[in-house]
Amino acid sequence: MNSLHRLRQFLCVRKYLNHQGLRKRCLHASRFSIQVPCSNVAELILKDFGKFSNRTALIDGQSGKTISYSELEYDVIRYAELFRKSGIRKGEVVCICGTNTAEFAQVFLAATGIGAAVTIANGQLTSRELADQLEISKAKFIFATEDTFIKCQHALASTSHGKHVFHIGKGEMSSLLPNSIPVDRFSFLDDEVGDDDIALVPFSSGTTGLPKGVELTHGNLTAQLSQIRHRTVLALDSGDDVVITMLPMVHIAGLMIGLLNPLAQGVTVVILPKFVPEEFLHSIQKYRGTFSLLAPPVVNFLANDPMVDRYDLSSLRDPYSGASTLGKELTEKMVERLKLDGIRQGYGMSETSPVVMTDPPGNKRYGSIGRPIPATTAKLVDPNSEFDVMNSGEHGEIWVRGPQVMKGYIGQPQSTQSAITEDGWFKTGDVGYFDKDGNYFVVDRIKDIIKYKGYQIAPAYLENILMTHPCVREAAVIGEPAGIYGEVPRAYVIPSSPVSKETLINYVNEQVAPYRRLRGGLVFTDEIPKSPSGKILRRFIQSKQT
């Protein structure tokens, strides 16, 4: 860093303490505070690249191609120059869509470095769904991998502000990038970026309703990365750890935990486009992977599949899981089979950047989501009275507060106000309890969101599609338990005229991403229970086959 940026780094150190320092029975907070050295999230990640210049930053798990930290830094600056020439400025939004590739790092760091924001889009979205996300986020440029490039072109063309789709992956961007960079290599960083400026716009269904754009600021992300690297959360060793990442980087956990956190700590990241069993096991063995973020289906695979025994996974020592709660029996089976010290679990969501709780190292309370991370406070609230739950073992809605909580939902002040209280508590919509040691457990959800393989599915979204069919009078969608996959959507329909179940299922499935399909089937019914105000009472829905 030049002297100006060193001075700026010193001046903008922020320290987050636990909120009010309270340790009442109904409040749980880590006793640790954090310090955040920069306002711009790109600067926070890039600031130590010089220390790791000769180390490998990224490895393509399929081709074996490597990128050193010095090469990554050079590429980021070249991308930033391309962005400026393309008209991407502070306040603009760019979209990344597709499967995992190294260019996620370059695009994110260059865009946020110049003060632009990034929205991440699942490659499984249909053109219509993607166009909706682009409209809401106001993204003018898309960086798309080969598998989504044509779809992205169609989606961007249907928006009112689309400009250009760039093809990333497999070296496609090399001919567009400038060959020279400024003498002052970090001059591309925008000195005017503040804590409250938007850096990342993931999409979430929130606590209820249709997908919403989540506004995560530079302050949210710099705080979160500083929290994650704390020794009680996910601290990594730059000289020893190797991260194997296959969780989609268009998911906030894949981006923040699988990519940006390791890079901020100088660790090598092996990138796989998606989870393919042989590729995943081979990568751990070949690159001596030490850490990986595992969805529950992967935990089940590692615990039970015979293929696992053919690979040397002895280097794996600190796997981590999220998305949904892991059962104690399955967890212990995987830990015993791989001869691990344990597996840790975390809890969070797009609205919280994402992590708010995690198992402390050595805690081994399998089934628990852990305790609040540094600078984060949690409590339980009775959803009916909104009085704090005081005693361990009693159930309530989990509320959290911390510097990683979102600014709000784009263009939805009422939804924001419903989700965040005036004094900063975020209502997660999850029901849980805490034990006498302050470990939290999730048991149910107030919100209607269906979670399938870690993806969030809004019932209202599928209901709206069903209601457009001429043979449907009323429709409701609920989550059907699906073991390690979480839940799958099942539809309940009151038909207005004769129609087959297969016709309606196909009608929905053809219009949505694969993870949103009606995998739980469809049931014809005579009645859909509703409240006096007309809200669907999903908990009372019962199967009435006709």
Secondary structure, 3 states (H helix, E strand, C coil): CCHHHHHHHHHCCEEECCHHHCCCCCEEECCCCEEECCCCHHHHHHCCHHHHCCCEEEEECCCCCEEEHHHHHHHHHHHHHHHHHHCCCCCCEEEEECCCCCHHHHHHHHHHHCCCEEEEECCCCCHHHHHHHHHHHCCCEEEECHHHHHHHHHHHHCCCCCCEEEECCCCCCCCCCCCCCCCCCCCCCCCCCCCCCEEEECEECCCCCCCEEEEEEHHHHHHHHHHHCCCCCCCCCCCCCEEEECCCCCCHHHHHHHHHHHHHCCCEEEECCCCCHHHHHHHHHHHCCCEEEECHHHHHHHHHCHHHHHCCCCCCCCCEECCCCCCHHHHHHHHHHHCCCCCEEEEECHHHCCEEEECCCCCCCCCCCEEECCCCEEEEECCCCCCECCCCCCCEEEEEECCCCCCEECCCHHHHHHHECCCCCEEEEEEEEECCCCCEEEEEECCCCEEECCEEECHHHHHHHHCCCCCEEEEEEEEEECHHHEEEEEEEEEECCCCCHHHHHHHHHCCCCHHHCCCCCEEECCCCCECCCCCECHHHCCCCCC
